[in-house]
Amino acid sequence: MSKHNKLHARNFPTAKEEAKHLKPSPDYEGPDSAYRLAFTDTDFLLREELRPVRMQLELLKPELVQQEQGIHSTIVMFGSARILDREGALAAVQAAKAGGDAAAIKRAEMQLAMSRYYEEARRFASLVTKASSDRHNPIYVVTGGGPGIMEAGNRGAHEVGGKSIGLNIVLPHEQLPNPYITPELCFRFHYFALRKMHFLMRSVALVCFPGGFGTLDELFETMTLVQTGKSRRRPILMFGREFWSKLINFDYLIETGMISPGDEQLFHYVENAEEAWALLEREYDMNPNHDHND
């Protein structure tokens, strides 16, 4: 070791080194032994009393990885896990027609109609990834990591050679990551609350496609944080005016005094990928003719 290296050498071994070079202790390695190092003892880490520590770890791991990957700005894409791509929806219609069940045919035809949102999500993610790739601070697509609209977002980024993030969650019926997430940015969460934090910590926009309870949960939580001033105002784009205006009567919320006039301006309706990206370009002055260094 050179004198320079000696000057900057560690005074203590790292925890990783310590764990790697542990010598076996047969008399104290049974299931009832307390001899194991605390940070290598899974049974200890999973104790009920260690929940605060586990929550810290779940906040810290994705944060450190994203810092190391140079990720500072994201666009979050929410939407139903049940929306199929057009090819899959067409196959579902054909299968339903072959079965001859009228109700199944109707459901399959609705799936086909809704598949346009998969294709718009896919195109939007491609636009975001490609348009921002040459910026000093690129914008990365982040999804919940599963199928449907989430898959479309990761797929669109992947198809133009970009990275994208997936924030998966452990569910009773296991949700597997879709195959388009960048592997080093594919995370897995136990705590919904920590996953929600990571959705919003770096986001410059929320893009919401038709969806169910999970989508509505994320949409309204973001709106509440912005409305109450707990989070900075940022664009919230809702794809498909017809779907959202049938689902949520914002005018009635204003009429009954449940929200204030002006709260309906927390979001924008958009119909296609180009319209959504153009709105974000205007919001953040991302005209490609301008010279941006941030």
Secondary structure, DSSP 8 states (H G I E B T S, - for coil): --HHHHHT--SS--HHHHHHT----GGG-STT---S-GGG-HHHHTSGGGHHHHHHHHHHHHHHHHHHTT--EEEEEE--TT---HHHHHHHHHHHHHHT-HHHHHHHHHHHHHHHHHHHHHHHHHHHHHHHTTSSS-EEEEE-SSSTHHHHHHHHHHHTT--EEEEEE--SS-----TTS-GGGEEEES-HHHHHHHHHHSEEEEEE-S-SHHHHHHHHHHHHHHHTTSS----EEEE-HHHHHHH--HHHHHHTTSS-TTGGGG-EEE-SHHHHHHHHHHHTT--TTS----
